[in-house]
């Protein structure tokens, strides 16, 4: 397993991901929901990834939370995640996101993939 920083605004380098897949190394992300308490990012990546308008639109279309969309998107990419939380309700939300990857359409995945990289 290779654990890398990966979220909508900071994605794993395509070459690194390809190397991992070719060598049977699973990619797991940390900070998949961004770092909401880190306020130094500039627009359009500030202040909070979970308030991204594209993400909010997709979440509303599926009755999902923005966090579930981010995690489902990563599952669709074959990347598991390790979001930090101490909240039991958030933990349940994370667990439920794993089964939601199939809800995202190809167009929605393309929209998420096109988010700015900061």
Buried (B, 14 or more C-beta within 10 A) or exposed (E): EEEBEBBBBBBBEEEBBEEBEEEEEEBBBEBBBBBEEEEEBEEEBBEBBBEBEBBBEBBEEBEBBBBBBBBBBBBBBEBBBEBEEEEEEBEEBBEBBBEBBEBBEEEBBEBBEEBEEB
